[in-house]
Amino acid sequence: MFTIEHEFDATVVTLVDEGAAPLLEDVTVHVTESDVLLNQYDPRTDQVISVRLSPCQWRDLTAALNLPEGVYRAK
């Protein structure tokens, strides 16, 4: 399951783990013009872990999900 919310300066997608137990914490994806921020709460450290991607890296990641193994360069 996931949700999509449009905020003033970003679109926020929340990914909810619905698989078999043990379930992982929700992942939020904040998309702005300049970057994509992925956040997930880590209960072991009681902190939110963040990964920041450029729009180009995000485009490559989403494209890679549907490609076979190999090396690619997006045009």
SVG drawing of the C-alpha trace seen along z (x, -y; Angstrom):
<svg xmlns="http://www.w3.org/2000/svg" viewBox="-3 -26 31 40">
<polyline fill="none" stroke="black" stroke-width="0.4" points="0.0,0.0 1.1,-3.5 -0.2,-7.1 0.5,-10.2 0.2,-13.7 0.9,-17.0 2.4,-19.6 3.4,-23.2 6.9,-22.4 7.0,-18.6 5.1,-15.4 5.3,-12.9 4.8,-9.2 4.6,-6.9 5.3,-3.2 3.7,-0.8 5.1,2.7 2.3,5.2 4.3,8.3 4.8,11.2 6.0,10.5 8.3,9.2 7.3,5.9 9.6,3.0 9.0,-0.6 7.2,-2.9 9.4,-4.7 8.6,-8.2 9.8,-9.7 9.9,-13.5 10.2,-14.6 11.1,-18.3 12.5,-20.0 16.1,-19.6 16.2,-16.3 14.5,-13.1 14.7,-12.3 14.0,-8.8 13.4,-8.5 12.8,-5.4 12.7,-5.2 15.2,-2.8 13.8,-1.5 17.3,-0.1 18.8,-3.6 15.6,-5.6 16.6,-7.8 15.3,-8.5 17.7,-7.3 17.8,-9.5 19.1,-9.0 19.2,-12.0 19.1,-11.4 19.3,-13.8 16.4,-13.7 18.8,-12.0 19.7,-9.3 15.9,-8.8 15.1,-8.5 17.9,-5.9 16.7,-3.9 13.1,-3.7 14.2,-2.7 16.5,0.0 13.7,1.7 12.4,2.9 15.7,3.9 17.7,7.1 21.2,7.3 23.8,5.1 25.3,1.6 23.2,-1.2 23.3,-4.9 20.1,-6.9 19.6,-9.3"/>
</svg>
